Amino acid sequence: MDVHAAQRRKIRELLKEQSRSQEWLARKIGESKQNVGNWLQEEAPTTPRRAEVFSRMLEALGAGDLDRVLIPAGFRAPMIRLAGNVPAGDWGDPLASEEFVEVTDVKFEHPKRFAAYVIGDSCSPCLQPGDLTVWHVDNNPMYGRFVLAQRKGDHGCTVKELTFDVERNRHVLKPINPSYTEPEDGDGWGVIARLVGVVFDNDGLQMTLYQEKGLTKKHLSFRQIILD
């Protein structure tokens, strides 16, 4: 059942009446244009985050008094496996955890996905220590994506941008923070997952960035617009 149908219809009407764009609305509520477009098109079950976002969109358009969707008692928020911490620095301890963590959107639920907290700042400002990241198991992602790599031998892990060095004719794990250098290869490494989601705090409000094919620097630059 699409419990947000009335809200979705009202938001589209208000945007047209006020000559506002979805891009304007996205900036107003601190979300990406892509997310706003998806929310206004998709028919999906309600979640605490979805209900909260629709309320913020209506408030931004001056219609905050429209009946809000109530979250049913006993509603189960999406849960995915929490694989501990992932180091955004040099190679760190292997992932090891059997806990689960609540996430903000049902699209994060997937048998090939897991969550982990970022430690270290080699990918700053795109990824910050304490960010909750969501990963999709993938050993052959596209270049330009943030990936989780695992070193052979000790299985140490690190988060970096995956690029290709033409001169050396090889894959490269590139840090974003210029104070860091490319991590030592040791016995070699392989990619085990691509980054598809980041959950972070903005003045007490939980924000989410999501990209099915993998997040890039361009995607995460939107985060800086929100925080600046």
N, C-alpha and C positions, 0 to 999 in steps of 0.2 A: 504493500500500500504506500502510495506517495503522499505522506503526511505534509510535505512542504509545498504541495501544488499551489495552494492559495497564496502563500508567501512569494513563491517564484513568479507567479502571474502578476502580483502586485508590484514587485520590484521592477519587472520589465516595463509595466505601465508607467511607474514613477520615473524611470530613466528616460522614457520617451517624452513624458510631459515636461520634465525639467531640462530636456536637451542635454542629458548627461550620458557619458560613455561608460562602458564596463571598466575601462582603464581608469577613469576618474574614481569610480566606486572602489576599485582595488586599492588605489593609493589612499583613499579615505579611511578604509578599514584595516590597512596594513597587510594586505594579502596580495598574491600575484594575480596578474590579469588572467593567466591560464586557469588558476583555481576558481576565480569568480565566474569565468565563462563556463567551466565544467559544472559548477554548482547550479547555475541558472538553466542548464540544459538537461542534466542527468535526473532520472527518477531513481531514488535510492532510499533505503531504510534510514530512519533517523538515528543519529548518534548524538552524544552530548556536544561534541565539537560542531557538528552540522547545525544543530539547533542554535548554538551560540552565535555562529557565523551569520545565519539568516537574521537573527535579531539585530546584530550589529549593522547589517546592510540596510535594514528597515529604519533603524535609528539614524543612520547617515543620510537617508532620504527624507527624514522628517516624519516617519510613520511608525515610530517605536511603540505606539499604542495598539497596533494590530495584534490580534491574538497570537500568542507565541505557542510553539509546539512544546508540549510537556514531555519530558523523558519518563517513560513508564517505570513504575517501581520495580526494582529487581533487574533493571536493564544491565546487561553484561557488556562492559566496554571491551573493545578488541584487545587481545593479548597475543604477544609473540615472544619467542625465546630470547632471553637476555644473555648474550655471550660474553659478559664481563666488560672489560675495557679494551679499546684499540688505541695503540700508541701512534700519535702523529708527531714523530720524531725519528729516532733511530729504531732499529729492530727491538721489539719488546716481547714480553712474555706471551706465550701462546694463549689463544682464547680458551677459557675454561669456565663454564657455568651451566647449571641446569635450571636456573631461575627463569621466571617469565615477568614481563613488564607490560603495563597497560599503555596502549598507544592511542593517538587521537583520532584515527580514521580507519574505517573498515578496509580501505584499500591496502593498508599495510599488512593485513593478514594474508599469508601465503605460505605454503609448506616449504618453499625455498628461501624464506626470509628470516632474518634474525636482527636483533638490535644490539647496540653496544655504545658505551659512553666514550667520548674522545678524551684522551690525556695527551698533553704536549701541544706545541703550537707551530709545528712546521708547515701546517696548511692554513695558518692564520693570514688574512682575516676571514677566509672562506669558512673554515671550521675552527671553532673555539673550544678550549678545554671545558668539559662539562656538557657539551652538546650530546643529545641522544640521537644517534645515527641509525638508519635502517638500511640493511644490506640485502641484496639479492644474489644468491649463489650463481656465479658466472666466471668461468676461467678464460673467457675470450671476449671481453667487452671492447667497445669502440675506443679509439684514442681520444684524449681530451676529457675522459671521465675520471672521477675520483674512484680509486679502487683500494681494496684491502689485499695486500700481497703477503705471502707467507714464504719464509726462507726455508730451503731444504736443509735437512740435518737437524737443526734445533727447533724448527717450526716457529721461529720468532715471527711476529707480525708487524706491519706498518701500514699507515694510510698515506697515500700520495696521489698525485695526478699521473695518469698513464700517458706517456708520449712516445714518440719514435725518433731516435737520433739517426739521421740519414748518414752522417759521416762514419759513425760506428756500426751502422746497419743493425741496430738492436733496439729492443724495448727499453724504456727508461722510466724510473720512478722519480718524478720531479716534485720537489717541495715548492710550496707557494711562497713561504716566508724566505726572503733573500738571505737571511742569516744562517740558513741551513744549506747543506750540500746533499748531493745524491747519496743515499745510503750505500754502504759497502755491500757487494753482492755475496761474499762468502762462497758457499757451495752452489749458488744459484737460487733463483726464486721463481714463484709462479703466482698469478693472480687467482684469488679464490672467490671474490665477490665484487660487485659494482655498487656504488652508493646510490640509493633511490630516494632516500628521505632524510630530512634533518628536522629535529624538533628543538626549538630554543626559546628562551624567555625574553620578552620585550616589555619592560616595566610591569612585570607581574602577569602579563598576558602570554599564554603559550602560543607560539607561532609554528607553522609547519610549511616546509618546502618539499615538493615531491616531483619526481620525474621518472617515469617508468623505464626509459632507456638509459638512465644514469645521469646524475647531476654533474654539471660542468662549472667552471669559473663564472661563465656568463649567467647561469642559473643562480648561483650563490651570490652574485653581485647585487641581486635584489635585496638580499639581507642587509647590505650596507645602506641601501636607500631607506629601509625601515628604521634602522638604528640611528642614522644621522639626523 
